[in-house]
């Protein structure tokens, strides 16, 4: 039962991160289309945001492994 819960937790974290990254990239592309001269700043900010967004599922997977005892 614990392995199932860990799998569900990791899956939900991955889905949440995928939605977050998709929204982040979408808004960045939209912003670059409106102001092409701000591309460098927007891209840098986007990559920082993606890194922070992807850290959450990594932490969820680590916590799931710790709780299952694997």
Steps between C-alpha positions, in 0.01 A plus 500: 500500500786735576654446157170585333473820703860592412431440131186712508681781684787499251259489206293790627814703565618432145164601354501820703851584388413431136202735518712765673783479247253507212336815631837661567634435150171602341494837675868559424450434128199731505705770672788463253251532213378829647844639590777330302766734644442355849579145385821457702351608832183299444692185405722525806202546728320211329790259553526595868126442536521164325780394734298595806188333362685177425649490851158425653446157336857403574440572868169309484674193357772516764242528777302210350813282497579595859148417616497163325836406647658424161 
